[in-house]
Amino acid sequence: FTADGTAGIELAQIYENKSEERPWLDGVVARFVPGVLQQMALTRSTGPGGNSLWVLFYDPNVESNFGDSYAEFLLPPPRHIFAGDVDDNGDDELFLLRDVPTSAGSRPHLIMRNYNNETEGLPTFELILDADNGYNAGTTGDVDGDGRAEVVIMRNNNLRVYTAPESGASTALNFVPPVATDQRVVQAGNLDRNGYLKIPELGVSPPQLTSLVVYSGETRTAQLRLTALATGAEGPIPFELSLPAAPSWLTVTPQRGETTANVTVQVDASTLAAGTYESTIVITSLDPTVANSPFRVDVAVTVLPGLVVETKSLLVPLTCGSEGETTRRTLTLNGPTGLIFSATVGSGNATALLNGAVADPQSEAAQQAPTAPHVVWPSTVPWVTAASSNILPTTMELTFHGNAVAAGTTAGNTTLELVFFDKFGRQLRTVALGFFCADHQQYLPLIRQ
């Protein structure tokens, strides 16, 4: 019906749709489809071939005055429907509550539908409740004052509030009323109109870093985004970051600033053996009114076996020219016993040396390349060569040839590439190699006291 209040209140029928075989069960007026006008969201009992959820919009240009903008078949059909704006973006999400008989198996009792879910990206909200179908009423309301609607459902002996439906259904509070309720009607509203205090709060995304994976010898970075939540006081929030355990393998940059900011978390596994490493990043605000300060971000890193080099760079002085000397240095290469690798000085050859062989000895698809006790690895520069076995652990001998340095050259650099394959694919380690020419070398005594 429509109500015309120009000359008293008069009701005029504008829509009729009835069926004894497919009776309507419940309805709500909401802004499910974004726009200026609200719509009618209705549920009805129907079997296969019909829709049990309808969203209709008013259109006086069609014969029935209403057109449908959304329809869906749900079995069993929802017997109760309510709506609320859980992500505070101006349009409403629909919540459907239904009875699920035992014969229907494991199907959700409480379901959320969001019209723009592909763009808004709200998580799935579908919950299996008590097996006796005891929850018979639901509503939404901003019960915690965060500017977004929360979901409230009720049964005879419990009142349950989902405090963050925009993030999923994992956070819920349960309240047991002092007496049994009628379990049919529940409503929420701001009766005192006092609103809520705007207390600043840090937003940290993601709230934890507990699934980082890195290979021994590698470095990996992750990002934390720090914001001032929309429910907090106006203005940026100043912050400082600290690592109470001071692990050598974990750093954060920057260590202080103000929201909004991106923080780079770096895990350096260059000297870490395979295993799991844990630590905590503590974010403290310089504003004492921030509600969730200090905020702790748990960090857990899984270090997988890989080739570990004792250094990332090596610089050697040489006497250069036709009378130049030969200088030797060694590199210790560690990793899982039996891991086969290849090497090259320069670039472009190391991958081909393995001929596609997989080097992870524990992989079901492992193909063992032939092992060799001594390999002189190819070099694309004349002034350094490398030799070692091709199986870990081992020691690589680097020979720097001063007499191979071209006339007029005073310094040079190249890269030692170490390549191995595992079940995750091709892995590369690099060591920067360099030299500089000196007229002569002089060895000074080392005095210890």
C-alpha positions, 0 to 999 in steps of 0.5 A: 500500500501507499500512504497519501498524507495530503488529506489525512492518511489514506492507504491505496493498494499498489501491488498484489501477489499471492499464492497458496502454493508458494506463500510469502514468509517475510519481508523488509524494506532496505537499500540492497541495490545501491541507489536513491530508492529503497527496495522490498526484499521478500522471502517465500516458500517454493520448490525447485523452479521458483525463487525463494528470495526476491528484491523488488523495486518500485516502478510506476511505469510497469503494470504491477508497479514493481520490477525485480532486481534480484532473485535467488532460489534457496532450499530450505527457504528463509522464513525470516529476513532482515537488513543492515549496512555492515560495512558502512558504505551506504547500501544494505546487506540482507540476512536470511534465517531459516530452519534446516531439517536433519534430512537436508544435511549440513546447510547454513541457517544464517546467510548474508547476501550482498549485491555488490560483493564482487567489488566490495569483497565482503567475506562469506557469511554463512553459518550453521547454527543449533541443530534444533533450529532454535534461532527464530529472530534477528535484527541489525544495529550499531550496538558497539558504536563503530559506525557499522551495523552488527548482526543480532540473533536470538533464541529462547535462551541466548542472544548472540551478537556478531560484532564484525560481520564485515570481516566474517563470522568469527567474532561473536558475543553470547548473552544469556537472558535472565528469563526465557524470551519469546524467541520471536522478536528482537529489535535494536535502536539508539534509545538514549541518543548519546552516541559514542566517544570517538576514541582513536584506534590503530588499523593494522593490515594484516594484523599478523604475519604468521605464514611467511616462507623463505629459503635459507640464504634468501631475503623476503619482504612483507608490508604492513599498512597502518591507518587511523580507523574511521571510527576514531578521532580525526587526524593522523595517529603517530606511532613507533615500532620496536622488536623487543626480542631484537632478532638479527633476521628481522627488521622494520622500516620506517621505525616511526611515523604517523598514519597512514603509512606502509611499513616494510618488514624484511626477513633476512634468512642469509644465515638461517638454517631450515626451521621455524622462527618467531618474533613480535613487532610492537606498534606503540602510539605516542598518543596515550588515548589510542585504544589498542596501543600497544598493538602486537603483530606476531611474526612466524617464518618458515625457512626451507632448506636451500643453498647458503653462502657464507658471504654475499660479496668478495673484494680482492686486491691483485697485483695486475699485469704480466707479472701479476700474482695468483690469489685464492679465496674459499667460499663455504657452501652449506645446505641440505646434504645431497643437494646438487647445484651448478655454478658459473662466473658471469651469467647465462650458463648456470641453469643449463649446466643442470640440464633440467635436473631436479636437485631436491633429494626429498622430492618425489619427482627428484632426478639426481644429476651426476655428482662430481668431486671436482668441477671447474665451473665456466667463467665469462671473465678471464681474471677469476675461476671457480672450482668445487664439487657439485653436491652440498656441503662443499667448499668452493675455491676461487682463483683470481688471476692478476696476470689475466687483467687487461692492460690499463684496467684498475678494477673489475667486478662480476657475479658468481651464480649458484643455481639449484632446483627443488620442487618449488622450481629454480632457485638462485644465489649470487655472490658479488666478486670484484678486484682492484689493482695494487702496486704490491701487497704488504702484510702487516703483523697482527698484535693481540693483547 
